[in-house]
Amino acid sequence: MGVANHSSMGDFILAGFSNQPEVEALLFGLISIFYFLTLVGNSTIILVSCLDPRLHTPMYFFLSNLSFLELGFTTSCVPQMLVNLIRSDRVISHLGCVAQLYIFLWLGATECVLLVVMAFDRYVAICQPLNYLTIMHPRLCFLLATVAWGAGLIQALIQSSSTLRLSFCHIRLVEDFVCEVPALIHLACGDTTINEVQMSVSSVLFLVVPLILILVSYGHIAGAVMSIKSNSGCRKAWRTCGSHLVVVFLFYGTVSAVYLHPKNHYAQQKGKFLTLLYTVVTPMLNPLIYSLRNKEVKEAFTKILRRLQDSMAGQIRAEDAMLEPFPNAHRVVINFKDDV
């Protein structure tokens, strides 16, 4: 293939599973359901956390950040993914691919850091409960969230800009569902050694190091849990920590398999399935695992529903009263009869 160094022009083709139409039909249904659940679950977390004053705590502040992040992360790629699954023309414009690349990488890197922040929050809450509010004061929470979003943005600017400077072949067939760095590096016709090294270093900083920090935090949490005398409390803590770790390993494991070695055979052949896991499945599981099962969230959500029902009932009664032309006419008739 010839080399075309026109980094500012030329559309890309997102192959996906174009050679397996029966798989694509099944994936369209599953991804649609998962995306709908992702939107509902994460939107619910944000809504409940904002409306209920009892949830104005560091834990739900970070959960709201994670839910907002997941909404942007999935929306940056899933709609395009669904469109490509039902049409033969799988072209994405150069500008669309660039935008998707920056947003996808920014939010993905931000999530890597934010999960560490959330693990630190749980460590302080369980291991130092008496000092929790002192340590996790609003200023520190805001600073940690800002660091997570800022670190992700810097990573996206560096990695995406470096990737887009590569020379791509005339046939820009991306063997993936989205425009992400490993797929574009594999598509490049020139020397990609510097890009591969750069991405490996970034992967260590944003995947390996955060995972180690999370495991250290949960190691301390496990030690604190083992000292709990109540069997029910101990089981509940283990169940919660176990669920969190499942999501963490699912996210970090799949992303690491794709990003640590972008040109190895495994990443090329299995990368599509792994991409589906961390772009579709994990964002759907996060609200369920982290908060929707919590008693506090259930109570807050029920309270909001009751408030909406009461508001709607009051509005209906007001409309009925306005529709009745003489609401007190029967009283006038009764009083008149009494006078007679």
DRENDO-1510 file (C-alpha; in Angstrom, 1 decimal, always signed):
<recs>
REC; n; res; u; v; w
REC; 1; MET; +0.0; +0.0; +0.0 .
REC; 2; GLY; +1.1; +3.5; -0.7 .
REC; 3; VAL; +1.7; +6.0; +2.1 .
REC; 4; ALA; -0.4; +9.1; +2.3 .
REC; 5; ASN; +0.8; +11.7; +4.7 .
REC; 6; HIS; -2.4; +13.8; +4.8 .
REC; 7; SER; -3.0; +14.0; +8.5 .
REC; 8; SER; -5.5; +16.8; +8.1 .
REC; 9; MET; -7.8; +15.1; +5.5 .
REC; 10; GLY; -9.2; +11.7; +4.6 .
REC; 11; ASP; -12.0; +9.6; +6.2 .
REC; 12; PHE; -11.6; +6.5; +8.2 .
REC; 13; ILE; -13.5; +3.2; +8.0 .
REC; 14; LEU; -14.4; +1.5; +11.2 .
REC; 15; ALA; -14.5; -2.2; +10.4 .
REC; 16; GLY; -15.9; -3.7; +13.6 .
REC; 17; PHE; -17.3; -7.2; +12.9 .
REC; 18; SER; -18.2; -6.4; +9.3 .
REC; 19; ASN; -17.1; -9.9; +8.2 .
REC; 20; GLN; -19.6; -11.5; +10.7 .
REC; 21; PRO; -23.0; -10.0; +10.1 .
REC; 22; GLU; -24.8; -12.5; +12.3 .
REC; 23; VAL; -22.6; -11.4; +15.2 .
REC; 24; GLU; -23.3; -7.7; +14.5 .
REC; 25; ALA; -27.1; -8.3; +14.6 .
REC; 26; LEU; -26.7; -9.8; +18.1 .
REC; 27; LEU; -24.3; -7.1; +19.2 .
REC; 28; PHE; -26.7; -4.3; +18.1 .
REC; 29; GLY; -29.4; -5.6; +20.4 .
REC; 30; LEU; -27.1; -6.2; +23.4 .
REC; 31; ILE; -25.2; -2.9; +23.0 .
REC; 32; SER; -28.5; -0.9; +22.7 .
REC; 33; ILE; -29.8; -2.5; +26.0 .
REC; 34; PHE; -26.5; -1.9; +27.8 .
REC; 35; TYR; -26.3; +1.7; +26.5 .
REC; 36; PHE; -29.8; +2.4; +27.7 .
REC; 37; LEU; -29.1; +1.0; +31.1 .
REC; 38; THR; -25.9; +3.0; +31.3 .
REC; 39; LEU; -27.7; +6.2; +30.6 .
REC; 40; VAL; -30.5; +5.5; +33.1 .
REC; 41; GLY; -28.2; +4.2; +35.8 .
REC; 42; ASN; -25.6; +7.0; +35.7 .
REC; 43; SER; -28.2; +9.7; +35.2 .
REC; 44; THR; -30.0; +8.4; +38.3 .
REC; 45; ILE; -26.9; +8.6; +40.4 .
REC; 46; ILE; -26.2; +12.2; +39.4 .
REC; 47; LEU; -29.9; +13.2; +39.9 .
REC; 48; VAL; -30.2; +11.6; +43.3 .
REC; 49; SER; -26.8; +12.9; +44.5 .
REC; 50; CYS; -27.7; +16.4; +43.6 .
REC; 51; LEU; -31.3; +16.5; +44.9 .
REC; 52; ASP; -30.9; +14.7; +48.3 .
REC; 53; PRO; -28.9; +16.7; +50.9 .
REC; 54; ARG; -28.0; +13.5; +52.7 .
REC; 55; LEU; -25.9; +12.4; +49.8 .
REC; 56; HIS; -23.8; +15.6; +49.7 .
REC; 57; THR; -20.8; +13.6; +50.9 .
REC; 58; PRO; -17.3; +13.0; +49.4 .
REC; 59; MET; -18.3; +9.5; +48.4 .
REC; 60; TYR; -21.3; +10.6; +46.3 .
REC; 61; PHE; -19.4; +13.6; +45.0 .
REC; 62; PHE; -16.8; +11.2; +43.4 .
REC; 63; LEU; -19.6; +8.8; +42.3 .
REC; 64; SER; -21.3; +11.7; +40.5 .
REC; 65; ASN; -18.0; +12.5; +38.8 .
REC; 66; LEU; -17.7; +8.9; +37.7 .
REC; 67; SER; -21.3; +8.8; +36.5 .
REC; 68; PHE; -20.9; +12.0; +34.5 .
REC; 69; LEU; -17.6; +10.6; +33.1 .
REC; 70; GLU; -19.3; +7.3; +32.1 .
REC; 71; LEU; -22.1; +9.2; +30.3 .
REC; 72; GLY; -19.5; +11.1; +28.2 .
REC; 73; PHE; -17.3; +8.1; +27.7 .
REC; 74; THR; -20.0; +5.8; +26.3 .
REC; 75; THR; -21.7; +8.6; +24.3 .
REC; 76; SER; -18.5; +9.5; +22.6 .
REC; 77; CYS; -18.4; +6.1; +20.9 .
REC; 78; VAL; -21.5; +3.9; +21.4 .
REC; 79; PRO; -23.9; +5.9; +19.1 .
REC; 80; GLN; -21.4; +5.7; +16.2 .
REC; 81; MET; -20.9; +2.0; +17.0 .
REC; 82; LEU; -24.6; +1.3; +16.8 .
REC; 83; VAL; -24.9; +3.2; +13.5 .
REC; 84; ASN; -22.0; +1.2; +12.0 .
REC; 85; LEU; -23.6; -2.1; +13.1 .
REC; 86; ILE; -26.7; -1.5; +11.0 .
REC; 87; ARG; -25.3; +0.1; +7.8 .
REC; 88; SER; -22.9; -1.0; +5.2 .
REC; 89; ASP; -21.2; +2.5; +5.0 .
REC; 90; ARG; -19.0; +2.5; +8.1 .
REC; 91; VAL; -17.1; +5.7; +7.3 .
REC; 92; ILE; -16.3; +8.2; +10.0 .
REC; 93; SER; -14.9; +11.6; +9.0 .
REC; 94; HIS; -11.4; +12.7; +9.8 .
REC; 95; LEU; -12.8; +15.4; +12.2 .
REC; 96; GLY; -15.1; +12.9; +13.8 .
REC; 97; CYS; -12.3; +10.4; +14.3 .
REC; 98; VAL; -10.1; +13.1; +15.8 .
REC; 99; ALA; -12.9; +14.3; +18.2 .
REC; 100; GLN; -13.6; +10.7; +19.2 .
REC; 101; LEU; -10.0; +10.0; +19.8 .
REC; 102; TYR; -9.4; +13.0; +22.1 .
REC; 103; ILE; -12.6; +12.5; +24.1 .
REC; 104; PHE; -12.3; +8.8; +24.4 .
REC; 105; LEU; -8.7; +9.0; +25.6 .
REC; 106; TRP; -9.4; +11.9; +27.9 .
REC; 107; LEU; -12.3; +10.3; +29.7 .
REC; 108; GLY; -10.6; +6.9; +29.8 .
REC; 109; ALA; -7.5; +8.3; +31.4 .
REC; 110; THR; -9.6; +10.3; +33.8 .
REC; 111; GLU; -11.4; +7.2; +34.9 .
REC; 112; CYS; -8.1; +5.5; +35.7 .
REC; 113; VAL; -7.2; +8.3; +38.1 .
REC; 114; LEU; -10.7; +8.8; +39.5 .
REC; 115; LEU; -10.9; +5.1; +40.5 .
REC; 116; VAL; -7.8; +5.6; +42.6 .
REC; 117; VAL; -9.3; +8.6; +44.2 .
REC; 118; MET; -12.4; +6.7; +45.1 .
REC; 119; ALA; -10.3; +3.8; +46.5 .
REC; 120; PHE; -8.5; +6.4; +48.7 .
REC; 121; ASP; -11.9; +7.8; +49.8 .
REC; 122; ARG; -13.0; +4.3; +50.9 .
REC; 123; TYR; -9.7; +3.7; +52.6 .
REC; 124; VAL; -10.1; +6.8; +54.8 .
REC; 125; ALA; -13.8; +6.0; +55.4 .
REC; 126; ILE; -13.1; +2.5; +56.7 .
REC; 127; CYS; -9.7; +2.7; +58.2 .
REC; 128; GLN; -9.9; +6.2; +59.7 .
REC; 129; PRO; -13.6; +6.8; +60.2 .
REC; 130; LEU; -13.2; +9.3; +63.1 .
REC; 131; ASN; -11.0; +11.6; +60.9 .
REC; 132; TYR; -13.0; +11.0; +57.7 .
REC; 133; LEU; -14.7; +14.4; +57.5 .
REC; 134; THR; -11.5; +16.2; +58.6 .
REC; 135; ILE; -9.4; +14.6; +55.9 .
REC; 136; MET; -11.9; +14.5; +53.1 .
REC; 137; HIS; -13.0; +18.1; +53.4 .
REC; 138; PRO; -14.7; +19.7; +50.3 .
REC; 139; ARG; -11.6; +21.6; +49.2 .
REC; 140; LEU; -9.5; +18.4; +49.0 .
REC; 141; CYS; -12.3; +16.5; +47.2 .
REC; 142; PHE; -12.6; +19.2; +44.6 .
REC; 143; LEU; -8.8; +19.2; +44.2 .
REC; 144; LEU; -8.6; +15.5; +43.8 .
REC; 145; ALA; -11.4; +15.5; +41.2 .
REC; 146; THR; -9.6; +18.4; +39.3 .
REC; 147; VAL; -6.3; +16.4; +39.3 .
REC; 148; ALA; -8.1; +13.4; +37.8 .
REC; 149; TRP; -9.8; +15.4; +35.1 .
REC; 150; GLY; -6.7; +17.5; +34.4 .
REC; 151; ALA; -4.3; +14.5; +34.3 .
REC; 152; GLY; -6.7; +12.7; +31.8 .
REC; 153; LEU; -6.8; +15.8; +29.6 .
REC; 154; ILE; -3.0; +16.2; +29.5 .
REC; 155; GLN; -2.6; +12.5; +28.6 .
REC; 156; ALA; -5.2; +12.9; +25.8 .
REC; 157; LEU; -3.5; +15.9; +24.4 .
REC; 158; ILE; +0.0; +14.3; +24.3 .
REC; 159; GLN; -1.0; +10.8; +23.2 .
REC; 160; SER; -3.6; +11.8; +20.6 .
REC; 161; SER; -1.5; +14.6; +19.1 .
REC; 162; SER; +1.4; +12.2; +18.7 .
REC; 163; THR; -0.9; +9.5; +17.1 .
REC; 164; LEU; -2.4; +11.9; +14.6 .
REC; 165; ARG; +1.0; +13.0; +13.3 .
REC; 166; LEU; +1.5; +9.4; +12.0 .
REC; 167; SER; +1.5; +8.7; +8.2 .
REC; 168; PHE; -1.6; +6.6; +7.4 .
REC; 169; CYS; -2.1; +4.3; +4.4 .
REC; 170; HIS; -4.4; +5.1; +1.6 .
REC; 171; ILE; -6.9; +2.5; +2.7 .
REC; 172; ARG; -7.8; +3.8; +6.2 .
REC; 173; LEU; -9.5; +0.7; +7.5 .
REC; 174; VAL; -9.5; +0.7; +11.3 .
REC; 175; GLU; -10.0; -2.8; +12.7 .
REC; 176; ASP; -12.1; -1.7; +15.6 .
REC; 177; PHE; -15.4; +0.0; +16.6 .
REC; 178; VAL; -13.8; +3.3; +17.6 .
REC; 179; CYS; -10.9; +5.5; +16.7 .
REC; 180; GLU; -8.5; +4.7; +19.6 .
REC; 181; VAL; -4.7; +4.8; +19.8 .
REC; 182; PRO; -3.8; +1.1; +19.4 .
REC; 183; ALA; -6.0; +0.7; +16.3 .
REC; 184; LEU; -4.6; +3.8; +14.6 .
REC; 185; ILE; -1.0; +2.9; +15.4 .
REC; 186; HIS; -1.6; -0.5; +13.8 .
REC; 187; LEU; -3.0; +1.4; +10.8 .
REC; 188; ALA; +0.0; +3.6; +10.3 .
REC; 189; CYS; +2.5; +2.8; +7.5 .
REC; 190; GLY; +5.5; +4.5; +8.9 .
REC; 191; ASP; +7.7; +3.8; +11.9 .
REC; 192; THR; +5.6; +3.7; +15.1 .
REC; 193; THR; +8.3; +2.8; +17.6 .
REC; 194; ILE; +8.2; +6.2; +19.4 .
REC; 195; ASN; +4.4; +6.0; +19.6 .
REC; 196; GLU; +4.5; +2.5; +21.0 .
REC; 197; VAL; +7.1; +3.4; +23.6 .
REC; 198; GLN; +5.1; +6.5; +24.5 .
REC; 199; MET; +1.9; +4.6; +24.9 .
REC; 200; SER; +3.6; +1.9; +27.0 .
REC; 201; VAL; +4.9; +4.5; +29.4 .
REC; 202; SER; +1.5; +6.2; +29.6 .
REC; 203; SER; -0.1; +2.8; +30.2 .
REC; 204; VAL; +2.2; +2.2; +33.1 .
REC; 205; LEU; +1.4; +5.6; +34.6 .
REC; 206; PHE; -2.3; +5.4; +34.1 .
REC; 207; LEU; -3.0; +1.7; +34.3 .
REC; 208; VAL; -0.3; -0.2; +36.3 .
REC; 209; VAL; +0.5; +2.4; +38.9 .
REC; 210; PRO; -3.2; +3.2; +39.6 .
REC; 211; LEU; -4.0; -0.5; +39.9 .
REC; 212; ILE; -1.2; -1.0; +42.4 .
REC; 213; LEU; -2.4; +1.9; +44.5 .
REC; 214; ILE; -6.0; +0.6; +44.4 .
REC; 215; LEU; -4.8; -2.9; +45.6 .
REC; 216; VAL; -2.8; -1.3; +48.4 .
REC; 217; SER; -5.8; +0.7; +49.5 .
REC; 218; TYR; -8.0; -2.4; +49.5 .
REC; 219; GLY; -5.3; -4.4; +51.3 .
REC; 220; HIS; -5.6; -1.9; +54.2 .
REC; 221; ILE; -9.4; -2.0; +53.9 .
REC; 222; ALA; -9.3; -5.8; +54.1 .
REC; 223; GLY; -7.2; -5.6; +57.3 .
REC; 224; ALA; -9.7; -3.2; +58.8 .
REC; 225; VAL; -12.6; -5.4; +57.8 .
REC; 226; MET; -11.1; -8.5; +59.4 .
REC; 227; SER; -11.1; -6.7; +62.7 .
REC; 228; ILE; -14.9; -6.2; +62.6 .
REC; 229; LYS; -16.5; -8.3; +65.3 .
REC; 230; SER; -20.0; -8.3; +63.7 .
REC; 231; ASN; -20.3; -11.2; +61.2 .
REC; 232; SER; -23.0; -9.5; +59.2 .
REC; 233; GLY; -21.0; -6.2; +59.0 .
REC; 234; CYS; -17.9; -8.2; +57.9 .
REC; 235; ARG; -19.8; -10.0; +55.2 .
REC; 236; LYS; -21.3; -6.8; +53.9 .
REC; 237; ALA; -17.9; -5.1; +53.8 .
REC; 238; TRP; -16.3; -8.0; +52.0 .
REC; 239; ARG; -19.2; -8.2; +49.5 .
REC; 240; THR; -18.9; -4.5; +48.8 .
REC; 241; CYS; -15.1; -4.5; +48.4 .
REC; 242; GLY; -15.3; -7.7; +46.3 .
REC; 243; SER; -17.8; -6.0; +43.9 .
REC; 244; HIS; -15.7; -3.0; +43.6 .
REC; 245; LEU; -12.6; -5.0; +42.8 .
REC; 246; VAL; -14.5; -7.0; +40.1 .
REC; 247; VAL; -15.3; -3.8; +38.3 .
REC; 248; VAL; -11.7; -2.5; +38.8 .
REC; 249; PHE; -10.1; -5.6; +37.4 .
REC; 250; LEU; -12.6; -5.7; +34.5 .
REC; 251; PHE; -11.8; -2.2; +33.5 .
REC; 252; TYR; -8.0; -2.2; +34.1 .
REC; 253; GLY; -7.5; -5.7; +32.8 .
REC; 254; THR; -9.2; -5.2; +29.5 .
REC; 255; VAL; -7.7; -1.7; +28.9 .
REC; 256; SER; -4.2; -3.0; +29.8 .
REC; 257; ALA; -4.5; -5.9; +27.3 .
REC; 258; VAL; -5.1; -3.4; +24.5 .
REC; 259; TYR; -2.9; -0.5; +25.4 .
REC; 260; LEU; +0.2; -2.1; +27.0 .
REC; 261; HIS; +1.2; -3.9; +23.7 .
REC; 262; PRO; -0.6; -2.2; +20.8 .
REC; 263; LYS; +0.9; -4.3; +18.1 .
REC; 264; ASN; +1.0; -7.8; +19.5 .
REC; 265; HIS; -1.2; -10.5; +18.0 .
REC; 266; TYR; -3.5; -10.8; +21.0 .
REC; 267; ALA; -4.4; -7.1; +21.1 .
REC; 268; GLN; -5.1; -7.1; +17.3 .
REC; 269; GLN; -7.3; -10.2; +17.3 .
REC; 270; LYS; -9.1; -9.8; +20.6 .
REC; 271; GLY; -9.1; -6.0; +20.9 .
REC; 272; LYS; -12.6; -5.6; +19.5 .
REC; 273; PHE; -14.1; -7.8; +22.2 .
REC; 274; LEU; -12.0; -6.1; +24.9 .
REC; 275; THR; -13.1; -2.7; +23.6 .
REC; 276; LEU; -16.7; -3.7; +24.0 .
REC; 277; LEU; -16.1; -4.7; +27.6 .
REC; 278; TYR; -14.6; -1.4; +28.8 .
REC; 279; THR; -16.8; +0.9; +26.6 .
REC; 280; VAL; -20.1; -0.8; +27.1 .
REC; 281; VAL; -20.2; -3.3; +29.9 .
REC; 282; THR; -18.1; -1.6; +32.6 .
REC; 283; PRO; -20.0; +1.8; +32.4 .
REC; 284; MET; -23.2; -0.1; +32.8 .
REC; 285; LEU; -21.9; -2.0; +35.9 .
REC; 286; ASN; -20.4; +0.9; +37.7 .
REC; 287; PRO; -23.6; +2.6; +39.0 .
REC; 288; LEU; -25.0; -0.8; +39.9 .
REC; 289; ILE; -21.9; -2.0; +41.8 .
REC; 290; TYR; -20.9; +1.3; +43.5 .
REC; 291; SER; -24.2; +2.9; +44.5 .
REC; 292; LEU; -27.6; +1.7; +43.2 .
REC; 293; ARG; -27.6; -1.2; +45.6 .
REC; 294; ASN; -26.9; +1.1; +48.6 .
REC; 295; LYS; -29.7; +1.6; +51.0 .
REC; 296; GLU; -29.1; +5.4; +51.1 .
REC; 297; VAL; -29.5; +5.7; +47.3 .
REC; 298; LYS; -32.6; +3.6; +47.3 .
REC; 299; GLU; -34.2; +5.7; +50.1 .
REC; 300; ALA; -33.2; +8.9; +48.3 .
REC; 301; PHE; -34.6; +7.7; +45.0 .
REC; 302; THR; -37.9; +6.6; +46.7 .
REC; 303; LYS; -38.2; +10.0; +48.4 .
REC; 304; ILE; -37.7; +11.8; +45.0 .
REC; 305; LEU; -40.3; +9.6; +43.4 .
REC; 306; ARG; -42.8; +10.3; +46.2 .
REC; 307; ARG; -42.1; +14.0; +45.9 .
REC; 308; LEU; -42.8; +13.9; +42.1 .
REC; 309; GLN; -46.0; +11.9; +42.7 .
REC; 310; ASP; -47.2; +14.4; +45.3 .
REC; 311; SER; -46.4; +17.3; +42.9 .
REC; 312; MET; -48.2; +15.7; +40.0 .
REC; 313; ALA; -51.2; +14.9; +42.2 .
REC; 314; GLY; -51.3; +18.5; +43.5 .
REC; 315; GLN; -51.1; +19.8; +39.9 .
REC; 316; ILE; -54.0; +17.5; +38.8 .
REC; 317; ARG; -56.2; +18.7; +41.8 .
REC; 318; ALA; -55.4; +22.3; +40.8 .
REC; 319; GLU; -56.4; +21.7; +37.2 .
REC; 320; ASP; -59.6; +20.0; +38.3 .
REC; 321; ALA; -60.5; +23.0; +40.5 .
REC; 322; MET; -59.8; +25.4; +37.6 .
REC; 323; LEU; -62.0; +23.3; +35.3 .
REC; 324; GLU; -65.0; +23.4; +37.7 .
REC; 325; PRO; -66.8; +26.7; +36.9 .
REC; 326; PHE; -68.5; +27.2; +40.3 .
REC; 327; PRO; -66.6; +25.1; +42.9 .
REC; 328; ASN; -68.7; +26.5; +45.8 .
REC; 329; ALA; -72.1; +26.5; +44.1 .
REC; 330; HIS; -73.4; +23.6; +46.2 .
REC; 331; ARG; -72.6; +25.4; +49.4 .
REC; 332; VAL; -74.6; +28.4; +48.2 .
REC; 333; VAL; -77.6; +26.2; +47.4 .
REC; 334; ILE; -77.4; +24.5; +50.8 .
REC; 335; ASN; -77.2; +27.8; +52.7 .
REC; 336; PHE; -80.1; +29.2; +50.7 .
REC; 337; LYS; -82.3; +26.3; +51.6 .
REC; 338; ASP; -81.4; +26.6; +55.2 .
REC; 339; ASP; -82.3; +30.3; +55.2 .
REC; 340; VAL; -85.7; +29.4; +53.6 .
</recs>
